């Protein structure tokens, strides 16, 4: 029973921490670079919100940033 509890806690921690890779982006006009990191946000009453990394990517790509070659 204890092993099951530990496994559950580890699984929850991994999902909250986000095991997603960091994605670098670069603005070709200014040369500025940024990194979008993984993770999740949660909305009201425990309903999952948008993924923080997806929101980061969307925001910067709207500003003209592009993913660097080799990033997922």
PQR file with spaces between the fields and no chain letter, atoms N, CA, C, O and H, PARSE charges and radii, in Angstrom:
ATOM       1  N    UNK     1       0.824   -1.194    0.000 -0.4000 1.5000
ATOM       2  CA   UNK     1       0.000    0.000    0.000 -0.0000 2.0000
ATOM       3  C    UNK     1       0.867    1.256    0.000  0.5500 1.7000
ATOM       4  O    UNK     1       0.573    2.226   -0.698 -0.5500 1.4000
ATOM       5  N    UNK     2       1.936    1.225    0.789 -0.4000 1.5000
ATOM       6  CA   UNK     2       2.806    2.397    0.864 -0.0000 2.0000
ATOM       7  C    UNK     2       3.496    2.642   -0.478  0.5500 1.7000
ATOM       8  O    UNK     2       3.658    3.791   -0.889 -0.5500 1.4000
ATOM       9  H    UNK     2       2.175    0.437    1.357  0.4000 1.0000
ATOM      10  N    UNK     3       3.904    1.562   -1.167 -0.4000 1.5000
ATOM      11  CA   UNK     3       4.558    1.719   -2.457 -0.0000 2.0000
ATOM      12  C    UNK     3       3.609    2.344   -3.482  0.5500 1.7000
ATOM      13  O    UNK     3       4.023    3.146   -4.319 -0.5500 1.4000
ATOM      14  H    UNK     3       3.772    0.629   -0.833  0.4000 1.0000
ATOM      15  N    UNK     4       2.343    1.968   -3.404 -0.4000 1.5000
ATOM      16  CA   UNK     4       1.352    2.527   -4.303 -0.0000 2.0000
ATOM      17  C    UNK     4       1.192    4.021   -4.042  0.5500 1.7000
ATOM      18  O    UNK     4       1.094    4.809   -4.982 -0.5500 1.4000
ATOM      19  H    UNK     4       2.007    1.316   -2.724  0.4000 1.0000
ATOM      20  N    UNK     5       1.166    4.408   -2.784 -0.4000 1.5000
ATOM      21  CA   UNK     5       1.038    5.825   -2.429 -0.0000 2.0000
ATOM      22  C    UNK     5       2.233    6.625   -2.923  0.5500 1.7000
ATOM      23  O    UNK     5       2.070    7.722   -3.459 -0.5500 1.4000
ATOM      24  H    UNK     5       1.245    3.767   -2.020  0.4000 1.0000
ATOM      25  N    UNK     6       3.423    6.086   -2.748 -0.4000 1.5000
ATOM      26  CA   UNK     6       4.636    6.773   -3.205 -0.0000 2.0000
ATOM      27  C    UNK     6       4.613    6.910   -4.722  0.5500 1.7000
ATOM      28  O    UNK     6       4.955    7.967   -5.252 -0.5500 1.4000
ATOM      29  H    UNK     6       3.555    5.196   -2.313  0.4000 1.0000
ATOM      30  N    UNK     7       4.213    5.855   -5.424 -0.4000 1.5000
ATOM      31  CA   UNK     7       4.144    5.898   -6.886 -0.0000 2.0000
ATOM      32  C    UNK     7       3.133    6.947   -7.342  0.5500 1.7000
ATOM      33  O    UNK     7       3.381    7.670   -8.308 -0.5500 1.4000
ATOM      34  H    UNK     7       3.935    4.997   -4.993  0.4000 1.0000
ATOM      35  N    UNK     8       2.007    7.031   -6.660 -0.4000 1.5000
ATOM      36  CA   UNK     8       0.981    8.013   -7.008 -0.0000 2.0000
ATOM      37  C    UNK     8       1.507    9.431   -6.813  0.5500 1.7000
ATOM      38  O    UNK     8       1.327   10.286   -7.680 -0.5500 1.4000
ATOM      39  H    UNK     8       1.805    6.444   -5.876  0.4000 1.0000
ATOM      40  N    UNK     9       2.151    9.680   -5.686 -0.4000 1.5000
ATOM      41  CA   UNK     9       2.700   11.008   -5.410 -0.0000 2.0000
ATOM      42  C    UNK     9       3.741   11.383   -6.456  0.5500 1.7000
ATOM      43  O    UNK     9       3.763   12.522   -6.923 -0.5500 1.4000
ATOM      44  H    UNK     9       2.297    8.986   -4.982  0.4000 1.0000
ATOM      45  N    UNK    10       4.593   10.454   -6.826 -0.4000 1.5000
ATOM      46  CA   UNK    10       5.610   10.718   -7.844 -0.0000 2.0000
ATOM      47  C    UNK    10       4.966   11.040   -9.189  0.5500 1.7000
ATOM      48  O    UNK    10       5.414   11.944   -9.894 -0.5500 1.4000
ATOM      49  H    UNK    10       4.575    9.529   -6.447  0.4000 1.0000
ATOM      50  N    UNK    11       3.923   10.308   -9.540 -0.4000 1.5000
ATOM      51  CA   UNK    11       3.235   10.551  -10.810 -0.0000 2.0000
ATOM      52  C    UNK    11       2.585   11.925  -10.828  0.5500 1.7000
ATOM      53  O    UNK    11       2.640   12.629  -11.837 -0.5500 1.4000
ATOM      54  H    UNK    11       3.559    9.574   -8.967  0.4000 1.0000
ATOM      55  N    UNK    12       1.969   12.307   -9.717 -0.4000 1.5000
ATOM      56  CA   UNK    12       1.328   13.619   -9.632 -0.0000 2.0000
ATOM      57  C    UNK    12       2.383   14.716   -9.709  0.5500 1.7000
ATOM      58  O    UNK    12       2.192   15.706  -10.415 -0.5500 1.4000
ATOM      59  H    UNK    12       1.924   11.735   -8.898  0.4000 1.0000
ATOM      60  N    UNK    13       3.486   14.554   -8.999 -0.4000 1.5000
ATOM      61  CA   UNK    13       4.548   15.561   -9.022 -0.0000 2.0000
ATOM      62  C    UNK    13       5.118   15.720  -10.430  0.5500 1.7000
ATOM      63  O    UNK    13       5.372   16.840  -10.873 -0.5500 1.4000
ATOM      64  H    UNK    13       3.642   13.750   -8.425  0.4000 1.0000
ATOM      65  N    UNK    14       5.315   14.624  -11.122 -0.4000 1.5000
ATOM      66  CA   UNK    14       5.851   14.686  -12.483 -0.0000 2.0000
ATOM      67  C    UNK    14       4.894   15.399  -13.419  0.5500 1.7000
ATOM      68  O    UNK    14       5.325   16.155  -14.290 -0.5500 1.4000
ATOM      69  H    UNK    14       5.109   13.714  -10.762  0.4000 1.0000
ATOM      70  N    UNK    15       3.597   15.165  -13.249 -0.4000 1.5000
ATOM      71  CA   UNK    15       2.636   15.803  -14.144 -0.0000 2.0000
ATOM      72  C    UNK    15       2.509   17.287  -13.841  0.5500 1.7000
ATOM      73  O    UNK    15       2.313   18.085  -14.758 -0.5500 1.4000
ATOM      74  H    UNK    15       3.247   14.551  -12.542  0.4000 1.0000
ATOM      75  N    UNK    16       2.614   17.671  -12.588 -0.4000 1.5000
ATOM      76  CA   UNK    16       2.529   19.083  -12.225 -0.0000 2.0000
ATOM      77  C    UNK    16       3.794   19.813  -12.638  0.5500 1.7000
ATOM      78  O    UNK    16       3.724   20.927  -13.158 -0.5500 1.4000
ATOM      79  H    UNK    16       2.773   17.022  -11.844  0.4000 1.0000
ATOM      80  N    UNK    17       4.943   19.203  -12.414 -0.4000 1.5000
ATOM      81  CA   UNK    17       6.216   19.840  -12.756 -0.0000 2.0000
ATOM      82  C    UNK    17       6.370   19.974  -14.257  0.5500 1.7000
ATOM      83  O    UNK    17       7.047   20.882  -14.737 -0.5500 1.4000
ATOM      84  H    UNK    17       5.000   18.299  -11.991  0.4000 1.0000
ATOM      85  N    UNK    18       5.753   19.086  -14.989 -0.4000 1.5000
ATOM      86  CA   UNK    18       5.822   19.154  -16.441 -0.0000 2.0000
ATOM      87  C    UNK    18       7.129   18.593  -16.958  0.5500 1.7000
ATOM      88  O    UNK    18       8.186   19.200  -16.783 -0.5500 1.4000
ATOM      89  H    UNK    18       5.203   18.348  -14.598  0.4000 1.0000
ATOM      90  N    UNK    19       7.061   17.458  -17.581 -0.4000 1.5000
ATOM      91  CA   UNK    19       8.261   16.828  -18.120 -0.0000 2.0000
ATOM      92  C    UNK    19       8.418   17.192  -19.582  0.5500 1.7000
ATOM      93  O    UNK    19       8.816   16.359  -20.397 -0.5500 1.4000
ATOM      94  H    UNK    19       6.202   16.965  -17.723  0.4000 1.0000
ATOM      95  N    UNK    20       8.108   18.429  -19.914 -0.4000 1.5000
ATOM      96  CA   UNK    20       8.220   18.865  -21.293 -0.0000 2.0000
ATOM      97  C    UNK    20       9.556   19.559  -21.493  0.5500 1.7000
ATOM      98  O    UNK    20      10.085   20.175  -20.567 -0.5500 1.4000
ATOM      99  H    UNK    20       7.785   19.105  -19.252  0.4000 1.0000
ATOM     100  N    UNK    21      10.099   19.463  -22.686 -0.4000 1.5000
ATOM     101  CA   UNK    21      11.383   20.118  -22.942 -0.0000 2.0000
ATOM     102  C    UNK    21      11.216   21.635  -23.003  0.5500 1.7000
ATOM     103  O    UNK    21      10.133   22.143  -23.292 -0.5500 1.4000
ATOM     104  H    UNK    21       9.669   18.963  -23.438  0.4000 1.0000
ATOM     105  N    UNK    22      12.284   22.332  -22.733 -0.4000 1.5000
ATOM     106  CA   UNK    22      12.277   23.784  -22.896 -0.0000 2.0000
ATOM     107  C    UNK    22      12.440   24.074  -24.381  0.5500 1.7000
ATOM     108  O    UNK    22      13.280   23.469  -25.048 -0.5500 1.4000
ATOM     109  H    UNK    22      13.165   21.920  -22.499  0.4000 1.0000
ATOM     110  N    UNK    23      11.642   24.993  -24.896 -0.4000 1.5000
ATOM     111  CA   UNK    23      11.661   25.290  -26.328 -0.0000 2.0000
ATOM     112  C    UNK    23      12.195   26.710  -26.542  0.5500 1.7000
ATOM     113  O    UNK    23      11.558   27.681  -26.136 -0.5500 1.4000
ATOM     114  H    UNK    23      10.959   25.484  -24.355  0.4000 1.0000
ATOM     115  N    UNK    24      13.370   26.829  -27.182 -0.4000 1.5000
ATOM     116  CA   UNK    24      13.932   28.157  -27.448 -0.0000 2.0000
ATOM     117  C    UNK    24      13.326   28.765  -28.713  0.5500 1.7000
ATOM     118  O    UNK    24      13.052   28.072  -29.692 -0.5500 1.4000
ATOM     119  H    UNK    24      13.888   26.040  -27.512  0.4000 1.0000
ATOM     120  N    UNK    25      13.126   30.081  -28.660 -0.4000 1.5000
ATOM     121  CA   UNK    25      12.631   30.818  -29.812 -0.0000 2.0000
ATOM     122  C    UNK    25      13.516   32.039  -30.020  0.5500 1.7000
ATOM     123  O    UNK    25      14.156   32.525  -29.087 -0.5500 1.4000
ATOM     124  H    UNK    25      13.348   30.645  -27.864  0.4000 1.0000
ATOM     125  N    UNK    26      13.544   32.529  -31.264 -0.4000 1.5000
ATOM     126  CA   UNK    26      14.356   33.694  -31.577 -0.0000 2.0000
ATOM     127  C    UNK    26      13.561   34.637  -32.466  0.5500 1.7000
ATOM     128  O    UNK    26      12.850   34.204  -33.373 -0.5500 1.4000
ATOM     129  H    UNK    26      13.025   32.134  -32.021  0.4000 1.0000
ATOM     130  N    UNK    27      13.689   35.923  -32.195 -0.4000 1.5000
ATOM     131  CA   UNK    27      13.079   36.925  -33.052 -0.0000 2.0000
ATOM     132  C    UNK    27      14.096   37.267  -34.132  0.5500 1.7000
ATOM     133  O    UNK    27      15.140   37.842  -33.826 -0.5500 1.4000
ATOM     134  H    UNK    27      14.267   36.275  -31.458  0.4000 1.0000
ATOM     135  N    UNK    28      13.816   36.927  -35.398 -0.4000 1.5000
ATOM     136  CA   UNK    28      14.795   37.139  -36.460 -0.0000 2.0000
ATOM     137  C    UNK    28      15.103   38.617  -36.725  0.5500 1.7000
ATOM     138  O    UNK    28      16.171   38.941  -37.245 -0.5500 1.4000
ATOM     139  H    UNK    28      12.967   36.459  -35.647  0.4000 1.0000
ATOM     140  N    UNK    29      14.182   39.508  -36.374 -0.4000 1.5000
ATOM     141  CA   UNK    29      14.398   40.932  -36.627 -0.0000 2.0000
ATOM     142  C    UNK    29      15.292   41.577  -35.566  0.5500 1.7000
ATOM     143  O    UNK    29      16.133   42.416  -35.887 -0.5500 1.4000
ATOM     144  H    UNK    29      13.315   39.245  -35.951  0.4000 1.0000
ATOM     145  N    UNK    30      15.110   41.185  -34.302 -0.4000 1.5000
ATOM     146  CA   UNK    30      15.857   41.810  -33.210 -0.0000 2.0000
ATOM     147  C    UNK    30      17.017   40.959  -32.708  0.5500 1.7000
ATOM     148  O    UNK    30      17.950   41.473  -32.091 -0.5500 1.4000
ATOM     149  H    UNK    30      14.426   40.503  -34.040  0.4000 1.0000
ATOM     150  N    UNK    31      16.956   39.636  -32.978 -0.4000 1.5000
ATOM     151  CA   UNK    31      17.977   38.729  -32.473 -0.0000 2.0000
ATOM     152  C    UNK    31      17.727   38.285  -31.033  0.5500 1.7000
ATOM     153  O    UNK    31      18.492   37.485  -30.494 -0.5500 1.4000
ATOM     154  H    UNK    31      16.198   39.219  -33.479  0.4000 1.0000
ATOM     155  N    UNK    32      16.661   38.795  -30.403 -0.4000 1.5000
ATOM     156  CA   UNK    32      16.324   38.400  -29.033 -0.0000 2.0000
ATOM     157  C    UNK    32      15.907   36.939  -28.990  0.5500 1.7000
ATOM     158  O    UNK    32      15.273   36.440  -29.920 -0.5500 1.4000
ATOM     159  H    UNK    32      16.040   39.445  -30.842  0.4000 1.0000
ATOM     160  N    UNK    33      16.263   36.256  -27.909 -0.4000 1.5000
ATOM     161  CA   UNK    33      15.852   34.861  -27.718 -0.0000 2.0000
ATOM     162  C    UNK    33      15.097   34.724  -26.409  0.5500 1.7000
ATOM     163  O    UNK    33      15.328   35.469  -25.457 -0.5500 1.4000
ATOM     164  H    UNK    33      16.778   36.662  -27.154  0.4000 1.0000
ATOM     165  N    UNK    34      14.194   33.761  -26.379 -0.4000 1.5000
ATOM     166  CA   UNK    34      13.427   33.422  -25.174 -0.0000 2.0000
ATOM     167  C    UNK    34      13.314   31.904  -25.099  0.5500 1.7000
ATOM     168  O    UNK    34      13.564   31.208  -26.084 -0.5500 1.4000
ATOM     169  H    UNK    34      14.007   33.156  -27.152  0.4000 1.0000
ATOM     170  N    UNK    35      12.941   31.397  -23.940 -0.4000 1.5000
ATOM     171  CA   UNK    35      12.729   29.965  -23.752 -0.0000 2.0000
ATOM     172  C    UNK    35      11.358   29.758  -23.125  0.5500 1.7000
ATOM     173  O    UNK    35      11.051   30.343  -22.086 -0.5500 1.4000
ATOM     174  H    UNK    35      12.739   31.962  -23.140  0.4000 1.0000
ATOM     175  N    UNK    36      10.538   28.931  -23.752 -0.4000 1.5000
ATOM     176  CA   UNK    36       9.233   28.572  -23.188 -0.0000 2.0000
ATOM     177  C    UNK    36       9.396   27.253  -22.446  0.5500 1.7000
ATOM     178  O    UNK    36       9.788   26.240  -23.025 -0.5500 1.4000
ATOM     179  H    UNK    36      10.787   28.456  -24.596  0.4000 1.0000
ATOM     180  N    UNK    37       9.088   27.287  -21.151 -0.4000 1.5000
ATOM     181  CA   UNK    37       9.220   26.105  -20.302 -0.0000 2.0000
ATOM     182  C    UNK    37       7.874   25.430  -20.134  0.5500 1.7000
ATOM     183  O    UNK    37       6.831   26.049  -20.346 -0.5500 1.4000
ATOM     184  H    UNK    37       8.770   28.110  -20.681  0.4000 1.0000
ATOM     185  N    UNK    38       7.895   24.159  -19.753 -0.4000 1.5000
ATOM     186  CA   UNK    38       6.672   23.387  -19.583 -0.0000 2.0000
ATOM     187  C    UNK    38       5.995   23.646  -18.258  0.5500 1.7000
ATOM     188  O    UNK    38       6.526   24.334  -17.385 -0.5500 1.4000
ATOM     189  H    UNK    38       8.742   23.656  -19.581  0.4000 1.0000
ATOM     190  N    UNK    39       4.811   23.080  -18.128 -0.4000 1.5000
ATOM     191  CA   UNK    39       4.023   23.199  -16.912 -0.0000 2.0000
ATOM     192  C    UNK    39       2.567   23.353  -17.256  0.5500 1.7000
ATOM     193  O    UNK    39       2.211   23.526  -18.422 -0.5500 1.4000
ATOM     194  H    UNK    39       4.380   22.521  -18.837  0.4000 1.0000
ATOM     195  N    UNK    40       1.729   23.293  -16.257 -0.4000 1.5000
ATOM     196  CA   UNK    40       0.294   23.424  -16.477 -0.0000 2.0000
ATOM     197  C    UNK    40      -0.274   24.460  -15.538  0.5500 1.7000
ATOM     198  O    UNK    40       0.223   24.656  -14.429 -0.5500 1.4000
ATOM     199  H    UNK    40       2.018   23.153  -15.310  0.4000 1.0000
ATOM     200  N    UNK    41      -1.317   25.118  -15.991 -0.4000 1.5000
ATOM     201  CA   UNK    41      -2.048   26.030  -15.132 -0.0000 2.0000
ATOM     202  C    UNK    41      -3.405   25.404  -14.858  0.5500 1.7000
ATOM     203  O    UNK    41      -3.879   24.582  -15.642 -0.5500 1.4000
ATOM     204  H    UNK    41      -1.721   24.958  -16.892  0.4000 1.0000
ATOM     205  N    UNK    42      -4.023   25.778  -13.775 -0.4000 1.5000
ATOM     206  CA   UNK    42      -5.335   25.234  -13.444 -0.0000 2.0000
ATOM     207  C    UNK    42      -6.328   26.355  -13.265  0.5500 1.7000
ATOM     208  O    UNK    42      -6.067   27.340  -12.575 -0.5500 1.4000
ATOM     209  H    UNK    42      -3.639   26.447  -13.139  0.4000 1.0000
ATOM     210  N    UNK    43      -7.465   26.190  -13.896 -0.4000 1.5000
ATOM     211  CA   UNK    43      -8.522   27.188  -13.833 -0.0000 2.0000
ATOM     212  C    UNK    43      -9.353   27.029  -12.574  0.5500 1.7000
ATOM     213  O    UNK    43      -8.913   26.416  -11.601 -0.5500 1.4000
ATOM     214  H    UNK    43      -7.677   25.390  -14.457  0.4000 1.0000
ATOM     215  N    UNK    44     -10.535   27.573  -12.597 -0.4000 1.5000
ATOM     216  CA   UNK    44     -11.440   27.537  -11.453 -0.0000 2.0000
ATOM     217  C    UNK    44     -11.919   26.124  -11.162  0.5500 1.7000
ATOM     218  O    UNK    44     -12.120   25.332  -12.083 -0.5500 1.4000
ATOM     219  H    UNK    44     -10.893   28.070  -13.388  0.4000 1.0000
ATOM     220  N    UNK    45     -12.099   25.813   -9.920 -0.4000 1.5000
ATOM     221  CA   UNK    45     -12.667   24.556   -9.441 -0.0000 2.0000
ATOM     222  C    UNK    45     -11.908   23.338   -9.977  0.5500 1.7000
ATOM     223  O    UNK    45     -12.508   22.290  -10.214 -0.5500 1.4000
ATOM     224  H    UNK    45     -11.936   26.457   -9.172  0.4000 1.0000
ATOM     225  N    UNK    46     -10.607   23.470  -10.165 -0.4000 1.5000
ATOM     226  CA   UNK    46      -9.802   22.329  -10.572 -0.0000 2.0000
ATOM     227  C    UNK    46      -9.925   21.930  -12.028  0.5500 1.7000
ATOM     228  O    UNK    46      -9.436   20.870  -12.417 -0.5500 1.4000
ATOM     229  H    UNK    46     -10.120   24.321   -9.972  0.4000 1.0000
ATOM     230  N    UNK    47     -10.566   22.752  -12.840 -0.4000 1.5000
ATOM     231  CA   UNK    47     -10.685   22.447  -14.260 -0.0000 2.0000
ATOM     232  C    UNK    47      -9.363   22.842  -14.927  0.5500 1.7000
ATOM     233  O    UNK    47      -8.920   23.981  -14.780 -0.5500 1.4000
ATOM     234  H    UNK    47     -10.964   23.613  -12.524  0.4000 1.0000
ATOM     235  N    UNK    48      -8.732   21.925  -15.651 -0.4000 1.5000
ATOM     236  CA   UNK    48      -7.440   22.248  -16.258 -0.0000 2.0000
ATOM     237  C    UNK    48      -7.513   23.464  -17.170  0.5500 1.7000
ATOM     238  O    UNK    48      -8.436   23.597  -17.973 -0.5500 1.4000
ATOM     239  H    UNK    48      -9.091   20.999  -15.770  0.4000 1.0000
ATOM     240  N    UNK    49      -6.535   24.342  -17.039 -0.4000 1.5000
ATOM     241  CA   UNK    49      -6.420   25.498  -17.917 -0.0000 2.0000
ATOM     242  C    UNK    49      -5.504   25.173  -19.079  0.5500 1.7000
ATOM     243  O    UNK    49      -5.102   24.023  -19.258 -0.5500 1.4000
ATOM     244  H    UNK    49      -5.785   24.234  -16.387  0.4000 1.0000
ATOM     245  N    UNK    50      -5.178   26.171  -19.859 -0.4000 1.5000
ATOM     246  CA   UNK    50      -4.273   25.949  -20.991 -0.0000 2.0000
ATOM     247  C    UNK    50      -2.876   25.666  -20.483  0.5500 1.7000
ATOM     248  O    UNK    50      -2.468   26.154  -19.429 -0.5500 1.4000
ATOM     249  H    UNK    50      -5.505   27.105  -19.713  0.4000 1.0000
ATOM     250  N    UNK    51      -2.173   24.897  -21.223 -0.4000 1.5000
ATOM     251  CA   UNK    51      -0.796   24.582  -20.903 -0.0000 2.0000
ATOM     252  C    UNK    51       0.025   25.865  -20.977  0.5500 1.7000
ATOM     253  O    UNK    51      -0.066   26.609  -21.953 -0.5500 1.4000
ATOM     254  H    UNK    51      -2.504   24.501  -22.080  0.4000 1.0000
ATOM     255  N    UNK    52       0.822   26.121  -19.951 -0.4000 1.5000
ATOM     256  CA   UNK    52       1.630   27.335  -19.881 -0.0000 2.0000
ATOM     257  C    UNK    52       2.589   27.415  -21.066  0.5500 1.7000
ATOM     258  O    UNK    52       2.786   28.487  -21.639 -0.5500 1.4000
ATOM     259  H    UNK    52       0.896   25.517  -19.158  0.4000 1.0000
ATOM     260  N    UNK    53       3.182   26.286  -21.432 -0.4000 1.5000
ATOM     261  CA   UNK    53       4.127   26.291  -22.542 -0.0000 2.0000
ATOM     262  C    UNK    53       3.422   26.634  -23.856  0.5500 1.7000
ATOM     263  O    UNK    53       3.957   27.403  -24.654 -0.5500 1.4000
ATOM     264  H    UNK    53       3.022   25.415  -20.967  0.4000 1.0000
ATOM     265  N    UNK    54       2.251   26.085  -24.090 -0.4000 1.5000
ATOM     266  CA   UNK    54       1.501   26.389  -25.311 -0.0000 2.0000
ATOM     267  C    UNK    54       1.171   27.871  -25.376  0.5500 1.7000
ATOM     268  O    UNK    54       1.286   28.495  -26.431 -0.5500 1.4000
ATOM     269  H    UNK    54       1.817   25.460  -23.441  0.4000 1.0000
ATOM     270  N    UNK    55       0.760   28.434  -24.240 -0.4000 1.5000
ATOM     271  CA   UNK    55       0.426   29.857  -24.181 -0.0000 2.0000
ATOM     272  C    UNK    55       1.670   30.700  -24.467  0.5500 1.7000
ATOM     273  O    UNK    55       1.600   31.687  -25.199 -0.5500 1.4000
ATOM     274  H    UNK    55       0.666   27.928  -23.383  0.4000 1.0000
ATOM     275  N    UNK    56       2.801   30.311  -23.891 -0.4000 1.5000
ATOM     276  CA   UNK    56       4.067   31.008  -24.120 -0.0000 2.0000
ATOM     277  C    UNK    56       4.423   30.993  -25.599  0.5500 1.7000
ATOM     278  O    UNK    56       4.746   32.029  -26.179 -0.5500 1.4000
ATOM     279  H    UNK    56       2.858   29.509  -23.297  0.4000 1.0000
ATOM     280  N    UNK    57       4.363   29.803  -26.210 -0.4000 1.5000
ATOM     281  CA   UNK    57       4.691   29.678  -27.631 -0.0000 2.0000
ATOM     282  C    UNK    57       3.771   30.532  -28.489  0.5500 1.7000
ATOM     283  O    UNK    57       4.232   31.237  -29.387 -0.5500 1.4000
ATOM     284  H    UNK    57       4.101   28.961  -25.739  0.4000 1.0000
ATOM     285  N    UNK    58       2.471   30.473  -28.216 -0.4000 1.5000
ATOM     286  CA   UNK    58       1.502   31.269  -28.983 -0.0000 2.0000
ATOM     287  C    UNK    58       1.806   32.758  -28.877  0.5500 1.7000
ATOM     288  O    UNK    58       1.820   33.470  -29.881 -0.5500 1.4000
ATOM     289  H    UNK    58       2.096   29.901  -27.487  0.4000 1.0000
ATOM     290  N    UNK    59       2.048   33.224  -27.651 -0.4000 1.5000
ATOM     291  CA   UNK    59       2.300   34.652  -27.421 -0.0000 2.0000
ATOM     292  C    UNK    59       3.530   35.137  -28.173  0.5500 1.7000
ATOM     293  O    UNK    59       3.483   36.167  -28.845 -0.5500 1.4000
ATOM     294  H    UNK    59       2.037   32.646  -26.835  0.4000 1.0000
ATOM     295  N    UNK    60       4.625   34.402  -28.063 -0.4000 1.5000
ATOM     296  CA   UNK    60       5.858   34.841  -28.722 -0.0000 2.0000
ATOM     297  C    UNK    60       5.796   34.689  -30.238  0.5500 1.7000
ATOM     298  O    UNK    60       6.340   35.526  -30.958 -0.5500 1.4000
ATOM     299  H    UNK    60       4.662   33.565  -27.516  0.4000 1.0000
ATOM     300  N    UNK    61       5.148   33.645  -30.734 -0.4000 1.5000
ATOM     301  CA   UNK    61       5.041   33.485  -32.181 -0.0000 2.0000
ATOM     302  C    UNK    61       4.190   34.597  -32.794  0.5500 1.7000
ATOM     303  O    UNK    61       4.440   34.998  -33.930 -0.5500 1.4000
ATOM     304  H    UNK    61       4.706   32.965  -30.149  0.4000 1.0000
ATOM     305  N    UNK    62       3.202   35.096  -32.076 -0.4000 1.5000
ATOM     306  CA   UNK    62       2.408   36.235  -32.552 -0.0000 2.0000
ATOM     307  C    UNK    62       3.256   37.494  -32.648  0.5500 1.7000
ATOM     308  O    UNK    62       2.949   38.403  -33.419 -0.5500 1.4000
ATOM     309  H    UNK    62       2.999   34.770  -31.153  0.4000 1.0000
ATOM     310  N    UNK    63       4.344   37.541  -31.844 -0.4000 1.5000
ATOM     311  CA   UNK    63       5.248   38.691  -31.855 -0.0000 2.0000
ATOM     312  C    UNK    63       6.377   38.529  -32.875  0.5500 1.7000
ATOM     313  O    UNK    63       7.258   39.384  -32.961 -0.5500 1.4000
ATOM     314  H    UNK    63       4.593   36.802  -31.218  0.4000 1.0000
ATOM     315  N    UNK    64       6.358   37.429  -33.654 -0.4000 1.5000
ATOM     316  CA   UNK    64       7.339   37.219  -34.696 -0.0000 2.0000
ATOM     317  C    UNK    64       8.472   36.268  -34.334  0.5500 1.7000
ATOM     318  O    UNK    64       9.352   36.020  -35.159 -0.5500 1.4000
ATOM     319  H    UNK    64       5.642   36.734  -33.585  0.4000 1.0000
ATOM     320  N    UNK    65       8.469   35.733  -33.117 -0.4000 1.5000
ATOM     321  CA   UNK    65       9.513   34.781  -32.728 -0.0000 2.0000
ATOM     322  C    UNK    65       9.306   33.459  -33.458  0.5500 1.7000
ATOM     323  O    UNK    65       8.178   33.071  -33.760 -0.5500 1.4000
ATOM     324  H    UNK    65       7.754   35.935  -32.447  0.4000 1.0000
ATOM     325  N    UNK    66      10.420   32.772  -33.737 -0.4000 1.5000
ATOM     326  CA   UNK    66      10.363   31.479  -34.408 -0.0000 2.0000
ATOM     327  C    UNK    66      11.159   30.463  -33.590  0.5500 1.7000
ATOM     328  O    UNK    66      12.153   30.803  -32.949 -0.5500 1.4000
ATOM     329  H    UNK    66      11.336   33.087  -33.492  0.4000 1.0000
ATOM     330  N    UNK    67      10.701   29.207  -33.624 -0.4000 1.5000
ATOM     331  CA   UNK    67      11.439   28.143  -32.943 -0.0000 2.0000
ATOM     332  C    UNK    67      12.800   27.978  -33.583  0.5500 1.7000
ATOM     333  O    UNK    67      12.936   28.062  -34.804 -0.5500 1.4000
ATOM     334  H    UNK    67       9.893   28.931  -34.145  0.4000 1.0000
ATOM     335  N    UNK    68      13.809   27.742  -32.759 -0.4000 1.5000
ATOM     336  CA   UNK    68      15.143   27.502  -33.277 -0.0000 2.0000
ATOM     337  C    UNK    68      15.212   26.104  -33.881  0.5500 1.7000
ATOM     338  O    UNK    68      14.549   25.186  -33.398 -0.5500 1.4000
ATOM     339  H    UNK    68      13.699   27.674  -31.768  0.4000 1.0000
ATOM     340  N    UNK    69      16.008   25.935  -34.930 -0.4000 1.5000
ATOM     341  CA   UNK    69      16.133   24.614  -35.546 -0.0000 2.0000
ATOM     342  C    UNK    69      16.537   23.559  -34.522  0.5500 1.7000
ATOM     343  O    UNK    69      17.385   23.802  -33.663 -0.5500 1.4000
ATOM     344  H    UNK    69      16.548   26.680  -35.322  0.4000 1.0000
ATOM     345  N    UNK    70      15.924   22.399  -34.626 -0.4000 1.5000
ATOM     346  CA   UNK    70      16.224   21.303  -33.721 -0.0000 2.0000
ATOM     347  C    UNK    70      15.343   21.251  -32.491  0.5500 1.7000
ATOM     348  O    UNK    70      15.380   20.268  -31.751 -0.5500 1.4000
ATOM     349  H    UNK    70      15.236   22.202  -35.324  0.4000 1.0000
ATOM     350  N    UNK    71      14.542   22.298  -32.252 -0.4000 1.5000
ATOM     351  CA   UNK    71      13.630   22.257  -31.098 -0.0000 2.0000
ATOM     352  C    UNK    71      12.311   21.635  -31.541  0.5500 1.7000
ATOM     353  O    UNK    71      11.905   21.761  -32.696 -0.5500 1.4000
ATOM     354  H    UNK    71      14.512   23.096  -32.853  0.4000 1.0000
ATOM     355  N    UNK    72      11.650   20.963  -30.602 -0.4000 1.5000
ATOM     356  CA   UNK    72      10.405   20.254  -30.921 -0.0000 2.0000
ATOM     357  C    UNK    72       9.248   21.204  -31.041  0.5500 1.7000
ATOM     358  O    UNK    72       8.124   20.778  -31.306 -0.5500 1.4000
ATOM     359  H    UNK    72      11.980   20.861  -29.663  0.4000 1.0000
